[in-house]
Each structure stands twice: as structure tokens, then as C-alpha cells.
Amino acid sequence: MLDFTSALYLGLRHASASLDSWCALTLGRPAAVQEPPGAEPVAADLARMQGCEAATLLPSTLHLFRDLFRMLATAQTAIVVDAGAYPIARWGAETGVAQGALLRSFRHFDVDALELLVRRLVKVGRRVIVVCDGYCIGCASAAPVRAYADIVGRAGGLLVLDDTQALGILGHTPTCKRPYGLQGSGSLSWHRANEPHVIVGSSLAKAFGAPLAVLAANDRLIQRFTAQSEVRQHCSPPSVAAISAARRALEVNYHRGDALRSHLVELVKQLRNALSKLGLQACGAIPFPVQSFVIKRNPGVELLQQRLQQRLLERGIRALETRACDGVSVRLTFLVTALHRLMDIDAIEDACAQILSARISTLVL
């Protein structure tokens, strides 16, 4: 079975034999009492990698955003959420309402709408916190992070970025030949938006394959967060095994990350080109590892794509049926990883060609 449903983009699985040994998975103490072994150097490495002053590790982004917005929100705050933001960041923003914050949203990736809303909120005395994803797999587009950061900076507010998808994939100095950029340092580097008023929360469970999260920002904010975080006081910290996996991921990324990303780009471009010839149109311009396709010029497109996903599964190829960030449009989606090979892309092309060569009515009935 060829599987295109895993988000381990760099192919990092972290078998136990590849990790440092440990005496215990946990110390039995919260991070507020004692950091788990290895947590501080891994956090420092992640901060440097993303171009931030400091960072701290959390068990998950759900824990991270819950505590972050509990700390930032006040009765004078307005939390402004991009309408397409991933649910976990939105759930975190909703906790700010309990602190008296105003919660508003704006049209997905609409810079003008954000600027207008921010001006109105500042005019009535609100400090603005803008929330968005660095990369949206729903519309296959990178957020206008640079523009958002400029708007928030002029307003004296904060930009909170969920960079889970981009961390480990996008990096600094992107070019036509290197669309991801270098080092996998995330959206801030990709957009040149490393600013003191930008806060980044990311899971390492995608490209880096490590089940934990990192909060990165300026040193003052991280110190305040570590002092006030309820998660650090009352919840178990990331396990020693997860921290070891994160450390290994950073080592692999340093030595081989750009080569793995180059391989990914080659695979994705091959997939886009192959399916385009068959009448499947790729969503978005960036050859991101998550690739969604729609069938061109067909009135029964949604049912047809669902049948196509089922027919691929019958032929030993597991893909996903997903919806765009509008929650309506249905697409056929492949998650490509560095473990895939060009022959795997050929297999997708051959299977789709066979399926689509049949009469459309056969698929729909």
C-alpha cells in the first residue's frame, strides 16, 4: 500500500534505536519545578533556528495557545483571528474571552480587511492581538505574514503565528529553484518578519516528527510565560523521549535538511506535472508537501473526486478527501514525504490515468 496520508514531511520517524537512552520518561515533576533533561538546549536551538530571542517547550500546541492567550488577554485587549486559522489556535484565542478580551475575526488572508479592523479597534482603545497560520493547507497558500506584522507593529499590538505546517519546510531566502528556502526555519525567515512583536507557536509533530510544541518570541515574553504558565505548573512536560526526538530532528535538519527538502520539491513538482496532464489542477502555487487537486471543468466534480479517492484506494494508493478552508470545496489530497520516491509518483499517475480513462458516468453512478 502506497500511503500519502502522513504529515511526517521530512520522513523522520525516530526509531528508539536512533535516540539517546534514558532512565525514565518523566521526572514526575512539572516543568515549573524542574525542566526535563535536554529541554533547555533544544528550546534554545529552536529559538535560534527561528530567529527569535528565546523559546520554551510545551506538551502540545493546545497547551501552548491556551496558556498564551490566558496570559495576554485583558479587558483592554482585542483578539483578532484570521477566519481560516486552524482550530487549535482559535480555541486558544477563545480562552482570552474569559479574561475579558474582545474576540473578532476577519476574512481569510485579507490584508485590507485586517488593517481596517485594527484601526477601528485601536481607535476605541483596544490593544490588538492578531492570530493566523503561517501556511494554510486549506487554500494551499502562505499567509501574508510580512503585511500582518507591519499592520500589528504600527498599532502597537502582537502577531501570534501558528507555524506548525511551515516549521521544518519553509526557510530563509526562497528562490524559484529553492521555493522552500533554506534551513526549514519557518515562516518568519521565509517572509523576513523576525520582529519583537511576533510570537510563534508550533508543533514539531509534522516535519520534525517529534510530539511536542515550541513557543518562540522575545526574551521578555518567554520569561513572563514560563513564570505564569499554568500548564508548566499543573501538567506533565514533554517526555524525555519526545525531547530526544526533537534533538535528533534538529541534528538531521542541520546536516541533511536542505537535501531532504530538495527531494521533496522534486517529488511534488513531478506530482503536479503528472496530474495536470490528466486534467487534475493543483491548488495553490507553492509546491508544499500537502498537495490538493480538483478536476477541471466537470459539473460532477465533488462526487467524481470522492470516487477517485476510493478507486485509488482499491489500487493500493491511500490519499485523502479534504475540503478547502471555505469548508465547501472538495479536493483529492496527497501528503508527500521525503520517504517517497519518483516511482511512487509514477504509480499515482498510472492509477489516475487508468481511472480517468473510464467513462465519467461509470465513476458517478
Secondary structure, 3 states (H helix, E strand, C coil): CEECCCCCCCCCCCCHHHCCCCCCCCCCCCCCCCCCCCHHHHHHHHHHHHCCCEEEEECCHHHHHHHHHHHHCCCCEEEEEECCCCHHHHHHHHHHHHHCCEEEEECCCCHHHHHHHHHHHHHCCCEEEEEEECEECCCCEECCHHHHHHHHHHCCCEEEEECCCCCCCCCECCCCCCCCCECCCCHHHHHCCCCCCEEEEEECCCCCCCCCEEEEECHHHHHHHHHHCHHHHHCCCCCHHHHHHHHHHHHHHHHHHHHHHHHHHHHHHHHHHHHHHCCEEECCCCCCCEEEEEECCCCCHHHHHHHHHHHHHHCCEECEEEECCCCCCEEEEEECCCCCCHHHHHHHHHHHHHHHHCCHHHHHC
